[in-house]
Amino acid sequence: MATDSNRPVEVGRRAISGVASLGLREGGMRILAFGGDVALYRLLLPEVFGLVVPIAFIAGIIKQFSDLGLAATLLQREDEPGERDLRTVFAVQATLAATAAALIFLSGPLLLDLIDEGSPDPWLIRAFSLSVLISAFRAVPAAMLERHLNFGRLAMADVAGTGWFYAAGIVLAVAGAGPWALVAAHVGASIVPTLLLLIFYPWRPVPSVQRGRLRQNLDFGAKFQGQRLLLMLKDSLIPILGPTGYGRAATGLLAWGDKLAQQPLILTQIVARVSLPAFARVQSERAAVARGAHLTIKWTALLTLPFFAVVIAFATPIADFIYGPTWSQAVPVLYLLAINALLVPINGLLTPIINALGHSGRLLILAVVWTAAAWATALVLIVSGAGFAAIAIGLAATQIAALLYLAPLALRLAGVNVARAAGLPFVLAAASGLIAWFVLRPLTTNLPLLLLFAGLVLAAYAVALYALDGDNLRHEAGDVLRLRRRQSPAS
């Protein structure tokens, strides 16, 4: 029988409540993070970003191979994990993390030489081995805090990591450290949250492998981790094909466009983080999953899509007046990367919901096809002389194709109608963006006007949305507020 916290009527509300818990704590830091990004992009040249982007990717992909997805099984299962489960996950994680750290230290410089046009300092990538080694201690505390929906402490750890990234990065960039500013920022931003999580979840990391429990968890874990690895390979078009095909400067410009295109996605990332543990706890109740999925997709879309409208409509003024003219040449690919990113609020939420229902095998197959198609599309376009926009086209085209597969699959498995959930926000955001593009963009001649017009677009969208769906919005928001008042601080 479902507990009170798992009753169907509560699932969607609990998901949104978890989002609010994370969002309220991270909102202010994200505003500061935007300012930090602007400072770094003004202080450092595209060539510097083009050097560090593949370094961070190589370290990240090797780190992912050190994770069999066992931590995710702590989230997906309905029953509470025991101490032996936690120790088994940690033991395997620590062994693989140590192996990955050694690989980065020894072979990382060789891999970097293969894709970079110059002769980069080998210690730039070796520094990442420290954060990979320490990451083994993060898996269990992070997974258990997520499982218990204790997102407040997780948010505090994330905020601390973000604070380190920008504080260290800006200070070192001003000091003239060049690529080392970004390397120190990346490495520290991984280590600091891990240390805090060990304090927030005081579990003693004792390695102990129980073979039976390991086999029990490997089926879901391996498929889940396989999805993550394949999707990382899909997203490696910029850090791998960028420097090998077009050099550091083009890679830096692509990375800037991708970063700006993904600025509105902070809410999607938070919701996706909440979705797996929330829906896994009621995976056997179709009505609960359907209602929760509808609410999470609807609210994420309505809060995210208008910001995409602003980014696309005012891309050139944003580049010129905020980041600096150096980055304006990346605006054409920014449009393509924005198309790729604006579908993430849908695809990025459907995948954890389907995973929570235990259908990780289907998504593993999708990840294989998706990755292969993205690489094939980009390579064909590169050979045909499409320029570095080929990479953005490969990402955007396959993101659309993935939606065409995931939407009917989610309807069949979870009973959620994507068009019904996100249709109205999408139409209103598109209308607002078109008005901004044709009417306001030509009038945007300075930063104050950019900020004014962006605010007007968001306000017009909000008024139209409330006029058309106000009753439902008030009811849904009221449910969430009442739920949060009933929850204890630890929940």
HELIX and SHEET records of a PDB file:
HELIX    1   1 ASP A    4  ASN A    6  5                                   3    
HELIX    2   2 PRO A    8  LEU A   43  1                                  36    
HELIX    3   3 PRO A   46  PHE A   65  1                                  20    
HELIX    4   4 LEU A   70  GLN A   76  1                                   7    
HELIX    5   5 GLU A   83  ILE A  115  1                                  33    
HELIX    6   6 TRP A  123  ARG A  126  1                                   4    
HELIX    7   7 PHE A  128  ILE A  134  1                                   7    
HELIX    8   8 SER A  135  PHE A  137  5                                   3    
HELIX    9   9 ALA A  139  ARG A  147  1                                   9    
HELIX   10  10 PHE A  151  VAL A  174  1                                  24    
HELIX   11  11 PRO A  179  PHE A  200  1                                  22    
HELIX   12  12 ARG A  211  LYS A  234  1                                  24    
HELIX   13  13 LEU A  237  LEU A  241  3                                   5    
HELIX   14  14 GLY A  242  TYR A  246  1                                   5    
HELIX   15  15 ARG A  248  ALA A  261  1                                  14    
HELIX   16  16 GLN A  263  LEU A  265  5                                   3    
HELIX   17  17 ILE A  266  ALA A  280  1                                  15    
HELIX   18  18 ARG A  286  ALA A  313  1                                  28    
HELIX   19  19 ALA A  315  ILE A  318  1                                   4    
HELIX   20  20 ALA A  319  TYR A  323  3                                   5    
HELIX   21  21 PRO A  325  ALA A  330  5                                   6    
HELIX   22  22 VAL A  331  LEU A  342  1                                  12    
HELIX   23  23 VAL A  344  ALA A  356  1                                  13    
HELIX   24  24 SER A  360  VAL A  383  1                                  24    
HELIX   25  25 ALA A  389  ALA A  414  1                                  26    
HELIX   26  26 VAL A  418  ILE A  435  1                                  18    
HELIX   27  27 ALA A  436  LEU A  440  3                                   5    
HELIX   28  28 ARG A  441  LEU A  443  5                                   3    
HELIX   29  29 LEU A  447  ARG A  486  1                                  40    
END                                                                             
